[in-house]
C-alpha cells in the first residue's frame, strides 16, 4: 500500500504538550499541610475565654449548694481566667493541663446546661427557692390546665 512507509506526522511546533495526571516531576509542595489539630485551633476561642466559660459554669453549679458562695465564685472568674491564661503562656505544662481540663469541661458545659433546665423545671414545681430560680433565668410557670404553679 502506498504511504505506509512514511513516518507519522509531527505536530506543529506551537502545539501544547499533552497534559498528564499528577504533579510534574521535581515539584514540591511549599504550602504547610493542614492537620485536624490546626484546623481545630483556628476555630477555637482563646484560652482565657474558654476558661471563663468553664469556670462560670462551675460557679453556677456551686450556686445549687450555696447561692452566695456560688456568686462569689462567678464574680471572681474573670480575674482567675485571665491569670490562668497568662500562666499558661509562660508554662507549657500548665497550658497542657488546662487544655486537658477544658476538653473534659466541654462535657461539664453539657451537664451545666442540663442543670439549668432541670433547675428551672424544679423551680416551676416549687422545689427550689425563688431566688435561685431567678439566677437560673427561670420565669414563673404559666398556669397549667387552670391550676397555678406552686410558689
ROSE-4610 file (N, C-alpha, C; in Angstrom, 1 decimal, always signed):
// ROSE-4610
residu = [X/X/X/X/X/X/X/X/X/X/X/X/X/X/X/X/X/X/X/X/X/X/X/X/X/X/X/X/X/X/X/X/X/X/X/X/X/X/X/X/X/X/X/X/X/X/X/X/X/X/X/X/X/X/X/X/X/X/X/X/X/X/X/X/X/X/X/X/X/X/X/X/X/X/X/X/X/X/X/X/X/X/X/X/X/X/X/X/X/X/X/X/X/X/X/X/X/X/X/X/X/X/X/X/X/X/X/X/X/X/X/X/X/X/X/X/X/X/X/X/X/X/X/X/X/X/X/X/X/X/X/X/X/X/X/X/X/X/X/X/X/X/X/X/X/X/X/X/X/X/X/X/X/X/X/X/X/X/X/X/X/X/X/X/X/X/X/X/X/X/X/X/X/X/X/X/X/X/X/X/X/X/X/X/X/X/X/X/X/X/X/X/X/X/X/X/X/X/X/X/X/X/X/X/X/X/X/X/X/X/X/X/X/X/X/X/X/X/X/X/X/X/X/X/X/X/X/X/X/X/X/X/X/X/X/X/X/X/X/X/X/X/X/X/X/X/X/X/X/X/X/X/X/X/X/X/X/X/X/X/X/X/X/X/X/X/X/X/X/X/X/X/X/X/X/X/X/X/X/X/X/X/X/X/X/X/X/X/X/X/X/X/X/X/X/X/X/X/X/X/X/X/X/X/X/X/X/X/X/X/X/X/X/X/X/X/X/X/X/X/X/X/X/X/X/X/X/X/X/X/X/X/X/X/X/X/X/X/X/X/X/X/X/X/X/X/X/X/X/X/X/X/X/X/X/X/X/X/X/X/X/X/X/X/X/X/X/X/X/X/X/X/X/X/X/X/X/X/X/X/X/X/X/X/X/X/X/X/X/X/X/X/X/X/X/X/X/X/X/X/X/X/X/X/X/X/X/X/X/X/X/X/X/X/X/X/X/X/X/X/X/X/X/X/X/X/X/X/X/X/X/X/X/X/X/X/X/X/X/X/X/X/X/X/X/X/X/X/X/X/X/X/X]
num = [1/1/1/2/2/2/3/3/3/4/4/4/5/5/5/6/6/6/7/7/7/8/8/8/9/9/9/10/10/10/11/11/11/12/12/12/13/13/13/14/14/14/15/15/15/16/16/16/17/17/17/18/18/18/19/19/19/20/20/20/21/21/21/22/22/22/23/23/23/24/24/24/25/25/25/26/26/26/27/27/27/28/28/28/29/29/29/30/30/30/31/31/31/32/32/32/33/33/33/34/34/34/35/35/35/36/36/36/37/37/37/38/38/38/39/39/39/40/40/40/41/41/41/42/42/42/43/43/43/44/44/44/45/45/45/46/46/46/47/47/47/48/48/48/49/49/49/50/50/50/51/51/51/52/52/52/53/53/53/54/54/54/55/55/55/56/56/56/57/57/57/58/58/58/59/59/59/60/60/60/61/61/61/62/62/62/63/63/63/64/64/64/65/65/65/66/66/66/67/67/67/68/68/68/69/69/69/70/70/70/71/71/71/72/72/72/73/73/73/74/74/74/75/75/75/76/76/76/77/77/77/78/78/78/79/79/79/80/80/80/81/81/81/82/82/82/83/83/83/84/84/84/85/85/85/86/86/86/87/87/87/88/88/88/89/89/89/90/90/90/91/91/91/92/92/92/93/93/93/94/94/94/95/95/95/96/96/96/97/97/97/98/98/98/99/99/99/100/100/100/101/101/101/102/102/102/103/103/103/104/104/104/105/105/105/106/106/106/107/107/107/108/108/108/109/109/109/110/110/110/111/111/111/112/112/112/113/113/113/114/114/114/115/115/115/116/116/116/117/117/117/118/118/118/119/119/119/120/120/120/121/121/121/122/122/122/123/123/123/124/124/124/125/125/125/126/126/126/127/127/127/128/128/128/129/129/129/130/130/130/131/131/131/132/132/132/133/133/133/134/134/134/135/135/135/136/136/136/137/137/137/138/138/138/139/139/139/140/140/140/141/141/141/142/142/142/143/143/143/144/144/144/145/145/145/146/146/146/147/147/147/148/148/148/149/149/149/150/150/150/151/151/151]
x = [+0.8/+0.0/+0.9/+0.5/+1.3/+1.2/+2.2/+2.2/+2.4/+2.5/+2.7/+4.1/+5.0/+6.4/+6.7/+5.8/+6.1/+6.1/+6.9/+6.8/+5.5/+5.1/+3.9/+4.1/+2.9/+3.0/+3.5/+4.3/+4.7/+3.8/+3.6/+2.7/+3.3/+2.5/+3.1/+3.9/+4.9/+5.8/+5.1/+4.0/+3.4/+2.3/+2.1/+1.1/+1.6/+0.7/+1.0/+1.2/+2.1/+2.4/+1.2/+1.0/-0.1/+0.0/-1.1/-1.2/-1.2/-0.5/-0.5/-1.1/-1.6/-2.2/-1.1/-1.4/-0.4/+0.5/+1.4/+2.3/+3.5/+4.0/+5.1/+6.4/+7.3/+8.5/+9.3/+9.7/+10.5/+9.7/+8.4/+7.6/+7.5/+7.6/+7.5/+6.3/+5.8/+4.6/+5.1/+5.1/+5.6/+4.6/+3.3/+2.3/+2.3/+2.1/+2.0/+0.7/+0.8/-0.3/-1.2/-2.5/-3.5/-3.8/-3.6/-4.0/-5.3/-5.8/-7.1/-6.9/-5.7/-5.4/-5.3/-4.7/-4.5/-5.8/-6.7/-8.0/-8.9/-8.7/-9.4/-9.0/-7.7/-7.1/-7.6/-7.8/-8.3/-9.7/-10.5/-11.9/-12.1/-11.1/-11.2/-11.0/-11.9/-11.7/-10.5/-10.0/-8.8/-9.0/-7.9/-7.9/-8.6/-8.3/-9.0/-10.5/-11.0/-12.5/-13.0/-12.4/-12.8/-12.8/-11.7/-11.6/-12.7/-13.0/-14.1/-15.4/-15.7/-17.0/-17.1/-16.0/-16.0/-16.1/-15.3/-15.4/-16.7/-17.3/-18.6/-19.6/-19.6/-20.5/-20.3/-19.0/-18.7/-19.3/-19.2/-19.7/-21.3/-21.9/-23.4/-23.8/-23.1/-23.4/-23.2/-22.2/-21.9/-23.1/-23.8/-24.9/-26.0/-26.0/-27.1/-26.8/-25.5/-25.2/-25.4/-24.8/-24.8/-24.9/-26.0/-26.1/-25.1/-24.9/-24.0/-22.6/-22.1/-20.8/-20.6/-21.6/-21.5/-21.4/-22.1/-22.0/-20.6/-20.1/-18.7/-17.7/-17.9/-17.0/-17.2/-18.4/-18.7/-18.2/-18.3/-17.7/-16.2/-15.6/-14.1/-13.6/-14.4/-14.0/-13.2/-13.6/-12.8/-11.3/-11.0/-9.6/-8.9/-9.6/-9.0/-8.7/-9.6/-9.4/-8.2/-8.1/-7.0/-5.7/-5.6/-4.4/-3.9/-4.9/-4.5/-4.0/-4.7/-4.2/-2.8/-2.5/-1.1/-0.1/-0.5/+0.4/+0.6/-0.4/-0.3/+0.6/+0.7/+1.6/+3.0/+3.3/+4.7/+5.1/+4.1/+4.4/+3.6/+4.3/+3.7/+2.9/+3.5/+2.8/+1.5/+1.4/+0.1/-0.8/-0.4/-1.2/-1.8/-1.0/-1.4/-2.5/-2.2/-3.2/-4.5/-4.4/-5.7/-6.5/-5.7/-6.4/-7.1/-6.4/-7.0/-8.3/-8.2/-9.3/-10.5/-10.2/-11.2/-11.9/-11.1/-11.7/-12.7/-12.4/-13.4/-14.5/-14.1/-15.0/-16.1/-15.9/-16.9/-18.1/-17.8/-18.9/-19.6/-18.8/-19.3/-20.3/-20.0/-20.9/-22.2/-22.2/-23.5/-24.2/-23.5/-24.1/-24.6/-23.9/-24.4/-25.6/-25.7/-26.9/-28.1/-27.9/-29.0/-29.4/-28.4/-28.7/-29.6/-29.3/-30.1/-31.5/-31.7/-33.0/-33.7/-33.0/-33.6/-34.0/-33.1/-33.3/-34.6/-34.7/-35.9/-37.2/-37.2/-38.3/-38.6/-37.5/-37.7/-38.3/-37.8/-38.4/-39.8/-40.2/-41.6/-42.5/-42.0/-42.7/-42.5/-41.9/-41.7/-40.6/-39.7/-38.7/-37.4/-37.3/-36.1/-36.6/-35.8/-36.1/-36.3/-37.1/-37.4/-36.1/-35.3/-34.0/-33.1/-33.0/-32.2/-32.8/-34.1/-34.7/-34.5/-34.5/-34.3/-32.9/-31.9/-30.5/-30.4/-31.2/-31.1/-31.9/-32.6/-33.3/-34.7/-35.1/-36.4/-37.5/-38.5/-39.6/-40.7/-41.6/-42.8/-43.5/-43.9/-44.5/-46.0/-46.4/-47.8/-48.7/-49.9/-50.9/-51.2/-51.1/-51.4/-52.8/-53.6/-55.0/-55.8/-55.6/-56.4/-55.8/-54.7/-54.1/-52.8/-52.7/-51.5/-50.3/-49.1/-47.9/-47.6/-47.1/-46.7/-45.7/-45.8/-44.8/-43.9]
y = [-1.2/+0.0/+1.2/+2.2/+3.4/+4.2/+4.8/+5.7/+5.1/+3.7/+3.0/+3.2/+3.5/+3.6/+5.0/+5.9/+7.3/+7.4/+8.3/+8.4/+9.1/+9.0/+9.6/+11.1/+11.8/+13.3/+13.9/+14.9/+15.6/+16.8/+17.0/+18.1/+19.4/+20.4/+21.8/+22.2/+23.0/+23.4/+24.2/+24.9/+25.7/+24.9/+23.7/+22.9/+22.6/+22.7/+22.5/+21.0/+20.7/+19.3/+18.6/+17.3/+16.6/+16.6/+16.9/+17.0/+15.7/+15.5/+14.2/+14.5/+13.4/+13.5/+13.5/+14.1/+14.2/+15.4/+15.4/+16.6/+16.4/+17.4/+17.3/+16.8/+16.1/+15.6/+16.8/+16.6/+17.6/+18.6/+18.6/+19.6/+19.4/+20.4/+20.3/+21.1/+20.6/+21.3/+22.3/+23.6/+24.6/+25.0/+24.7/+25.1/+24.2/+24.7/+23.8/+23.0/+21.8/+20.9/+21.2/+21.2/+21.4/+20.1/+20.1/+18.9/+19.1/+18.1/+18.2/+19.1/+19.0/+19.8/+21.3/+21.6/+23.0/+23.6/+22.9/+23.5/+23.6/+22.7/+22.9/+24.1/+24.4/+25.6/+26.8/+26.8/+28.0/+28.4/+27.4/+27.6/+27.8/+27.6/+27.6/+29.0/+29.4/+30.7/+30.7/+31.9/+32.0/+31.3/+30.8/+30.1/+30.8/+32.1/+32.9/+32.8/+32.9/+32.9/+31.5/+30.5/+29.1/+28.8/+29.3/+29.1/+29.9/+31.1/+31.9/+31.2/+30.6/+29.9/+28.7/+27.9/+26.7/+27.0/+28.0/+28.3/+28.9/+29.7/+30.3/+29.2/+28.2/+27.0/+26.3/+26.1/+25.5/+26.4/+27.7/+28.6/+28.5/+28.4/+28.3/+27.0/+25.9/+24.6/+24.8/+25.5/+25.8/+26.6/+27.3/+28.1/+27.2/+25.9/+25.0/+24.6/+24.6/+24.3/+25.5/+26.6/+27.9/+29.0/+29.6/+30.7/+31.8/+32.2/+33.3/+32.9/+31.7/+31.3/+31.1/+30.6/+30.4/+31.7/+32.7/+34.1/+34.7/+34.5/+35.0/+34.4/+33.1/+32.4/+32.9/+33.1/+33.6/+35.0/+35.8/+37.2/+37.2/+36.2/+36.1/+35.5/+34.9/+34.1/+35.0/+36.2/+36.9/+37.1/+37.5/+37.6/+36.3/+35.2/+33.9/+33.4/+33.6/+33.1/+33.8/+35.1/+36.0/+35.5/+35.3/+34.9/+33.5/+32.6/+31.3/+31.3/+32.1/+32.2/+32.8/+33.8/+34.3/+33.3/+32.5/+31.5/+30.4/+30.1/+29.1/+29.6/+30.9/+31.4/+31.2/+31.2/+31.1/+29.6/+28.8/+27.4/+26.5/+25.7/+24.8/+23.7/+23.2/+22.2/+22.6/+23.8/+24.4/+24.5/+24.9/+25.0/+23.6/+22.6/+21.3/+20.8/+21.0/+20.6/+21.3/+22.6/+23.4/+23.0/+22.7/+22.2/+20.9/+20.0/+18.7/+18.9/+19.8/+20.1/+20.7/+21.5/+22.1/+21.1/+20.1/+19.1/+18.3/+18.0/+17.4/+18.4/+19.7/+20.7/+20.9/+20.4/+20.5/+19.7/+18.5/+17.7/+18.4/+19.1/+19.8/+20.9/+21.5/+22.5/+21.9/+20.7/+20.0/+19.7/+19.2/+19.0/+20.3/+21.4/+22.6/+23.1/+22.9/+23.3/+22.5/+21.2/+20.4/+20.8/+21.1/+21.5/+22.8/+23.7/+24.9/+24.6/+23.7/+23.3/+22.6/+21.6/+20.9/+21.8/+22.8/+23.7/+24.6/+25.0/+25.8/+25.0/+23.7/+22.8/+22.6/+22.4/+22.2/+23.5/+24.6/+25.9/+26.0/+25.6/+25.7/+24.8/+23.8/+22.9/+23.2/+24.3/+24.8/+24.0/+23.3/+22.5/+23.3/+24.5/+25.4/+26.7/+27.4/+28.8/+29.7/+30.7/+31.6/+32.4/+32.7/+33.5/+32.7/+31.4/+30.5/+30.4/+30.2/+30.1/+31.3/+32.5/+33.7/+33.8/+33.3/+33.2/+32.4/+31.3/+30.4/+31.0/+32.1/+32.7/+32.0/+31.2/+30.6/+31.6/+31.7/+32.6/+31.7/+32.4/+31.6/+30.8/+29.6/+28.8/+29.3/+29.3/+29.6/+28.6/+29.0/+28.1/+27.0/+25.7/+24.5/+24.0/+24.0/+23.4/+24.1/+25.4/+26.1/+26.0/+25.2/+25.1/+26.0/+26.8/+27.6/+26.8/+27.2/+26.5/+26.9/+26.0/+26.3/+27.4/+28.2/+29.3/+29.1]
z = [+0.0/+0.0/+0.0/-0.7/-0.8/+0.5/+0.9/+2.0/+3.4/+3.4/+4.7/+5.2/+4.4/+4.8/+5.3/+5.2/+5.6/+7.1/+7.8/+9.2/+9.6/+10.9/+11.4/+11.3/+11.1/+11.0/+12.4/+12.3/+13.5/+13.8/+15.1/+15.5/+15.2/+14.9/+14.7/+15.9/+15.7/+16.8/+17.9/+17.6/+18.7/+19.4/+19.2/+19.9/+21.4/+22.3/+23.7/+24.0/+24.9/+25.2/+25.8/+25.7/+26.2/+27.7/+28.4/+29.9/+30.5/+31.6/+32.3/+33.7/+34.3/+35.6/+36.7/+37.8/+38.9/+38.9/+39.8/+39.9/+38.9/+38.4/+37.5/+38.2/+37.6/+38.2/+38.9/+40.1/+40.7/+41.5/+41.4/+42.0/+43.5/+44.3/+45.8/+46.3/+47.4/+48.0/+49.0/+48.7/+49.6/+50.7/+50.5/+51.4/+52.6/+53.9/+55.0/+55.0/+55.4/+55.4/+56.6/+56.3/+57.4/+58.1/+59.4/+60.2/+60.9/+61.4/+62.2/+63.4/+64.0/+65.2/+64.8/+63.7/+63.3/+62.9/+62.2/+61.9/+63.1/+64.1/+65.4/+66.1/+66.1/+66.8/+66.1/+64.8/+64.1/+64.5/+64.9/+65.2/+66.7/+67.5/+69.0/+69.5/+70.4/+71.1/+71.9/+72.3/+73.1/+74.4/+75.0/+76.2/+77.4/+77.5/+78.6/+78.5/+77.3/+77.1/+77.5/+77.0/+77.3/+78.8/+79.4/+80.9/+81.6/+81.2/+81.8/+81.7/+80.5/+80.3/+81.2/+81.2/+82.0/+83.5/+84.0/+85.4/+85.8/+84.9/+85.2/+85.4/+84.5/+84.6/+86.0/+86.4/+87.7/+88.8/+88.7/+89.7/+89.8/+88.6/+88.6/+89.2/+89.0/+89.7/+91.2/+91.6/+93.0/+93.6/+92.8/+93.4/+93.8/+93.3/+93.8/+95.3/+95.7/+97.0/+97.9/+97.5/+98.2/+97.2/+97.1/+96.1/+96.4/+97.6/+97.9/+97.5/+97.9/+97.6/+96.1/+95.4/+94.0/+93.3/+93.7/+93.1/+93.4/+94.6/+94.8/+93.8/+93.6/+92.7/+91.3/+90.8/+89.5/+89.3/+90.3/+90.2/+90.1/+90.7/+90.6/+89.4/+88.5/+87.3/+86.4/+86.0/+85.0/+85.4/+86.7/+87.1/+87.1/+87.6/+87.6/+86.2/+85.3/+83.9/+83.3/+83.5/+83.0/+83.5/+84.8/+85.5/+85.0/+84.9/+84.4/+83.0/+82.1/+80.7/+80.6/+81.5/+81.5/+81.9/+83.0/+83.5/+82.4/+81.6/+80.6/+79.5/+79.2/+78.2/+78.6/+79.9/+80.4/+80.6/+80.9/+81.3/+80.5/+79.6/+78.7/+79.4/+80.5/+81.3/+81.8/+82.3/+82.8/+81.6/+80.5/+79.3/+78.9/+78.9/+78.5/+79.5/+80.8/+81.8/+81.7/+81.4/+81.3/+80.0/+78.9/+77.7/+78.0/+78.7/+79.1/+79.9/+80.9/+81.7/+80.9/+80.0/+79.1/+78.2/+77.8/+77.0/+77.8/+79.0/+79.9/+80.2/+80.2/+80.6/+79.5/+78.3/+77.3/+77.8/+78.4/+79.0/+80.2/+80.9/+82.1/+81.6/+80.4/+79.9/+79.5/+79.0/+78.7/+80.0/+81.0/+82.3/+82.9/+82.8/+83.3/+82.6/+81.3/+80.5/+81.0/+81.2/+81.6/+83.0/+83.9/+85.2/+85.3/+84.4/+84.3/+83.9/+83.0/+82.5/+83.7/+84.3/+85.4/+86.6/+86.8/+87.9/+87.7/+86.4/+86.0/+86.2/+85.8/+86.0/+87.5/+88.2/+89.7/+90.3/+89.9/+90.4/+90.1/+88.9/+88.5/+89.4/+90.0/+90.9/+92.3/+92.6/+94.0/+94.7/+94.0/+94.7/+94.9/+94.3/+94.5/+95.0/+95.8/+96.3/+95.1/+95.2/+94.1/+93.7/+94.7/+94.4/+93.5/+93.7/+92.9/+91.5/+91.5/+90.2/+89.3/+89.9/+89.2/+88.7/+89.5/+89.0/+87.8/+87.7/+86.6/+85.4/+85.6/+84.5/+84.3/+85.3/+85.2/+85.6/+84.7/+85.0/+85.6/+86.3/+86.8/+85.7/+86.0/+85.0/+84.8/+83.5/+83.3/+83.9/+84.2/+84.8/+83.9/+84.4/+83.5/+83.8/+82.8/+83.0/+84.1/+84.3/+85.3/+86.7/+86.8/+88.1/+88.2/+89.2/+89.3/+89.8/+89.3/+89.7/+91.1/+91.9/+93.3/+93.4/+94.4/+94.6/+95.7]
